[in-house]
Amino acid sequence: MLEIGPGTGTLLKIFENHNIKTTAVELSENMATLAKQTSPNSVIINDNILNVKFLNNQFDFILAMAVIHNFPENDLIKLLKKIKLWLKEDGYFILDTTNNKITESGYFEKEDYDTRVERYRRKWKKEDLNKFLTKQGFEIDELVNYKDPTSGKEWLIYALKKTNNK
C-alpha cells in the first residue's frame, strides 16, 4: 500500500498492524518524522510525490486522504497519471476531499486553524470532480458522502479503479 501525504502516520499504522507492507511519501519533514515514529515498519519517503518514482503495477492500494485539493490542476493530472501507472490492474485508489457548492481554485484562508494561514486550495463540487476523475481514466467503484460533525464539512470518499482510458 502507498499513502500519499500520511501526516502523522495513523492510517499507515493500522495497515502495518495487519501485516500489510506500507510505503508513504510525505512532503513535510516534520510530518515524515512523526509518521516514522507512529509507523516504524513503514517506508517513509520525505519528498514531493511528483518527484518520486515507483515500479509500474507496484501497489494494491494507493491512499490520498485530504491531499488532492492541494494540487493545481496540471500537477494533479501528472499525479493521477503516476497513480495509474503504480496501481495494479485490480488495485484501488482511495481518496477524499471536501464537497463544495462550486468548483474554484486559488489561495484561501484555512478555515479550521487558529492562526490565519492562506494556502492554495482546489475546491471541488462533486459533479465536477466525478467528471474530472473519469476523464483522467478512473471509474468510481464507490462514493461515500460523510458529514463531519465537528467541522460541518461534507467529505467525498472515493474508491476508484483505473480504466484503460487515457
C-alpha angles and dihedrals in degrees: 000000000000122000119196110208100003095179107195093356099249095139091042089057092053092053092041089054087058092054094254115148104242132197127177139186115209124180096200115077091208093051092045089055091050092047090053090052094046096043107025096171094055123096105240118194115194102209145094107286089226089064097049125096126204132172119274113262091011102134135059091195133022119190126198106173115182090345115101094069089065093066126085109233097260092051091045090054089052090049094049091050089054091047090053090053095046096045119090116241092257094035130119131232110206119194140158137194136156123278114234135189091243136015111247139143137206142092112320133175111254104249101204101048124098091223126056106262124169120197141157114278134173107208111203131204107213096241092050093048091048091054092044094051091047091050089053091056105266130122122209108241093175136357124193125189113211126186111209105221092203100053099020089230121141113228127202113212115194133195104196134186122199119245131201090253117111 
